[in-house]
Amino acid sequence: MILNVVVEDQTYPITVPDQIITDAGEFFMKLDKDMDKGWQMSRDWVDHPNQEQRCQIVGDKMLTAMHKDNSKMMVLLSAYVLARVPGITGIRIDTNGEMLETELVME
């Protein structure tokens, strides 16, 4: 599967093998457990992030992984989004400090 990660005017197609989506369940559960405690999303504290907000949080983590050239983490985070949002084709990550402006792109 491919998740198109859009940062500013650049699109980065991240190829995620189906096997990673199947095998990364423990990683996904850890992410969800961390977010279950609530999350600071830019200026707002969100007690119980919904699925869209969780993907926005993961989008912010993707931005960090990109800046650190951590391609393995990019694949894992992309796998999380693909596993949690059926039909998603991309994520448009806000770079202006507003996590809630990150947009999920559907088919």
Backbone as numpy.savetxt, mean C-alpha at the origin, in Angstrom:
# Nx Ny Nz CAx CAy CAz Cx Cy Cz
0.55 -10.84 -10.99 -0.30 -9.66 -10.99 0.59 -8.41 -10.99
0.04 -7.33 -11.49 0.78 -6.08 -11.54 -0.02 -4.99 -10.83
0.68 -4.24 -9.97 0.09 -3.07 -9.34 0.85 -1.86 -9.88
0.12 -0.93 -10.49 0.74 0.29 -11.00 0.81 1.31 -9.87
2.02 1.62 -9.45 2.24 2.59 -8.38 2.58 3.92 -9.04
1.72 4.91 -8.81 1.90 6.22 -9.43 2.39 7.20 -8.37
3.56 7.79 -8.65 4.15 8.79 -7.76 4.43 10.01 -8.63
3.75 11.10 -8.32 3.79 12.32 -9.12 3.43 11.95 -10.56
4.30 12.17 -11.52 3.95 11.87 -12.92 4.54 10.56 -13.41
5.12 9.78 -12.52 5.76 8.52 -12.90 4.89 7.33 -12.47
4.80 6.34 -13.35 4.10 5.10 -13.03 5.13 3.98 -12.95
5.08 3.24 -11.85 5.99 2.12 -11.64 5.16 0.84 -11.57
5.18 0.02 -12.62 4.43 -1.25 -12.57 5.21 -2.25 -11.70
4.61 -2.66 -10.61 5.24 -3.61 -9.69 4.65 -4.99 -9.96
5.49 -5.89 -10.41 5.06 -7.26 -10.69 5.11 -8.07 -9.40
3.97 -8.67 -9.07 3.86 -9.47 -7.84 3.47 -10.89 -8.25
4.38 -11.85 -8.07 4.04 -13.24 -8.37 2.89 -13.72 -7.48
1.98 -14.51 -8.05 0.84 -15.03 -7.27 1.30 -15.75 -6.01
2.44 -16.42 -6.10 2.97 -17.18 -4.95 3.25 -16.27 -3.75
3.70 -15.06 -4.01 3.98 -14.13 -2.90 2.68 -13.75 -2.21
1.64 -13.50 -2.99 0.35 -13.15 -2.38 -0.13 -14.30 -1.50
0.09 -15.52 -1.96 -0.32 -16.70 -1.19 0.54 -16.90 0.05
1.85 -16.71 -0.08 2.78 -17.02 1.00 2.97 -15.90 2.02
2.54 -14.69 1.73 2.84 -13.54 2.60 1.75 -13.27 3.63
0.87 -14.23 3.86 -0.22 -14.03 4.80 0.22 -13.58 6.18
1.31 -14.12 6.67 1.82 -13.74 7.99 2.26 -12.27 8.00
2.93 -11.85 6.93 3.34 -10.45 6.80 2.11 -9.54 6.77
1.08 -9.95 6.02 -0.15 -9.16 5.93 -0.82 -9.05 7.29
-0.86 -10.16 8.04 -1.48 -10.15 9.36 -0.74 -9.21 10.30
0.60 -9.17 10.20 1.38 -8.28 11.05 1.07 -6.82 10.72
0.99 -6.50 9.44 0.61 -5.14 9.04 -0.76 -4.77 9.61
-1.73 -5.68 9.44 -3.08 -5.41 9.94 -3.09 -5.25 11.45
-2.34 -6.08 12.14 -2.29 -6.00 13.61 -1.73 -4.65 14.06
-0.68 -4.18 13.38 -0.12 -2.87 13.69 -1.16 -1.77 13.47
-1.90 -1.85 12.36 -2.88 -0.82 12.04 -4.12 -0.92 12.91
-4.39 -2.10 13.47 -5.55 -2.28 14.36 -5.47 -1.37 15.59
-4.26 -0.93 15.93 -4.06 -0.08 17.11 -4.37 1.38 16.83
-4.69 1.70 15.58 -4.91 3.07 15.17 -3.66 3.58 14.47
-3.82 4.69 13.75 -2.68 5.18 12.95 -2.76 6.69 12.78
-1.62 7.34 12.86 -1.53 8.76 12.55 -1.43 8.91 11.03
-2.48 9.47 10.45 -2.51 9.65 9.00 -2.41 11.15 8.71
-1.18 11.58 8.47 -0.88 13.00 8.31 -1.29 13.71 9.59
-2.23 14.65 9.53 -2.62 15.39 10.74 -3.71 14.69 11.55
-4.31 13.65 10.99 -5.45 13.00 11.65 -5.06 11.67 12.29
-5.59 11.44 13.49 -5.45 10.13 14.13 -6.70 9.32 13.74
-6.48 8.12 13.24 -7.60 7.25 12.85 -7.57 6.04 13.78
-8.61 5.92 14.64 -8.67 4.82 15.61 -8.77 3.46 14.97
-9.63 3.35 13.96 -9.88 2.07 13.31 -9.83 2.25 11.79
-8.62 2.20 11.21 -8.53 2.40 9.76 -9.35 1.36 8.99
-10.14 1.85 8.02 -10.88 0.93 7.16 -9.93 0.41 6.08
-10.45 -0.40 5.18 -9.58 -1.02 4.18 -8.91 0.00 3.27
-9.66 1.01 2.84 -9.06 2.04 1.99 -7.95 2.77 2.75
-8.20 3.13 4.00 -7.19 3.82 4.80 -5.96 2.95 5.02
-6.18 1.66 5.21 -5.04 0.74 5.38 -4.17 0.74 4.12
-4.81 0.78 2.97 -4.05 0.83 1.72 -3.34 2.17 1.56
-3.95 3.25 2.05 -3.30 4.55 2.03 -2.05 4.53 2.94
-2.17 3.89 4.08 -1.03 3.74 4.99 0.08 2.94 4.30
-0.31 1.84 3.67 0.66 1.02 2.95 1.28 1.82 1.81
0.50 2.67 1.15 1.04 3.54 0.11 2.15 4.44 0.65
1.95 4.95 1.86 2.98 5.77 2.48 4.24 4.95 2.75
4.04 3.70 3.18 5.18 2.80 3.39 5.89 2.49 2.06
5.11 2.42 0.97 5.70 2.19 -0.35 6.63 3.33 -0.73
6.19 4.55 -0.45 7.01 5.72 -0.75 8.35 5.64 -0.03
8.32 5.24 1.23 9.56 5.06 2.00 10.42 3.97 1.38
9.81 2.86 1.01 10.56 1.75 0.40 11.21 2.19 -0.92
10.49 3.01 -1.68 11.04 3.50 -2.95 12.26 4.39 -2.69
12.15 5.27 -1.71 13.26 6.17 -1.40 14.49 5.40 -0.91
14.25 4.24 -0.31 15.36 3.42 0.19 15.79 2.35 -0.82
15.20 2.39 -2.02 15.48 1.38 -3.06 15.29 -0.04 -2.56
14.24 -0.24 -1.76 13.95 -1.56 -1.20 12.88 -2.24 -2.07
13.34 -2.86 -3.15 12.40 -3.46 -4.10 11.64 -4.65 -3.51
12.26 -5.41 -2.62 11.56 -6.54 -2.00 10.39 -6.06 -1.16
10.59 -4.97 -0.40 9.50 -4.43 0.40 8.41 -3.87 -0.51
8.78 -3.27 -1.64 7.78 -2.76 -2.59 6.89 -3.89 -3.09
7.49 -5.03 -3.38 6.71 -6.18 -3.86 5.78 -6.67 -2.75
6.27 -6.78 -1.53 5.43 -7.24 -0.42 4.28 -6.29 -0.14
4.56 -4.99 -0.13 3.50 -4.01 0.11 2.49 -3.99 -1.04
2.98 -4.15 -2.26 2.07 -4.24 -3.41 1.20 -5.49 -3.30
1.79 -6.57 -2.84 1.04 -7.82 -2.66 -0.08 -7.62 -1.64
0.20 -6.88 -0.57 -0.83 -6.60 0.45 -2.02 -5.90 -0.20
-1.74 -4.85 -0.97 -2.82 -4.09 -1.61 -3.60 -4.98 -2.57
-2.91 -5.75 -3.38 -3.58 -6.64 -4.33 -4.43 -7.69 -3.62
-3.94 -8.19 -2.49 -4.68 -9.21 -1.74 -5.90 -8.64 -1.04
-5.81 -7.41 -0.60 -6.89 -6.81 0.20 -7.97 -6.11 -0.62
-7.64 -5.72 -1.86 -8.59 -4.96 -2.67 -8.75 -5.65 -4.03
-9.67 -6.59 -4.13 -9.90 -7.27 -5.41 -10.26 -6.26 -6.50
-9.68 -6.43 -7.67 -9.99 -5.55 -8.79 -9.14 -4.30 -8.88
-8.25 -4.09 -7.92 -7.41 -2.89 -7.95 -6.37 -3.04 -9.06
-6.09 -1.92 -9.74 -5.06 -1.93 -10.77 -3.89 -1.02 -10.41
-4.13 -0.09 -9.49 -3.05 0.83 -9.15 -3.33 1.61 -7.89
-2.30 2.32 -7.46 -2.41 3.20 -6.32 -1.66 4.48 -6.66
-2.34 5.61 -6.52 -1.75 6.93 -6.81 -1.39 7.54 -5.46
-0.09 7.56 -5.15 0.38 7.96 -3.82 0.58 9.47 -3.75
-0.05 10.09 -2.76 0.11 11.52 -2.54 1.50 11.78 -1.96
2.19 12.77 -2.51 3.54 13.10 -2.03 3.58 14.45 -1.32
2.40 15.01 -1.05 2.32 16.32 -0.41 2.06 16.23 1.09
2.23 15.03 1.66 2.05 14.89 3.10 0.62 14.61 3.54
-0.26 14.32 2.60 -1.67 14.04 2.93 -1.98 12.60 2.58
-1.72 11.68 3.50 -1.96 10.26 3.23 -3.38 9.97 2.79
-4.34 10.74 3.33 -5.74 10.50 2.99 -6.07 10.88 1.54
-5.14 11.53 0.86 -5.32 11.87 -0.55 -4.80 10.79 -1.49
-4.13 9.77 -0.94 -3.69 8.65 -1.78 -4.93 7.96 -2.33
-4.89 7.66 -3.62 -6.08 7.16 -4.31 -5.87 5.74 -4.82
-6.88 4.90 -4.59 -6.86 3.54 -5.13 -7.50 3.58 -6.52
-6.85 2.95 -7.48 -7.32 2.95 -8.87 -7.88 1.56 -9.17
-9.16 1.55 -9.51 -9.85 0.29 -9.79 -9.98 0.08 -11.29
-10.28 -1.18 -11.67 -10.47 -1.52 -13.08 -11.51 -0.64 -13.73
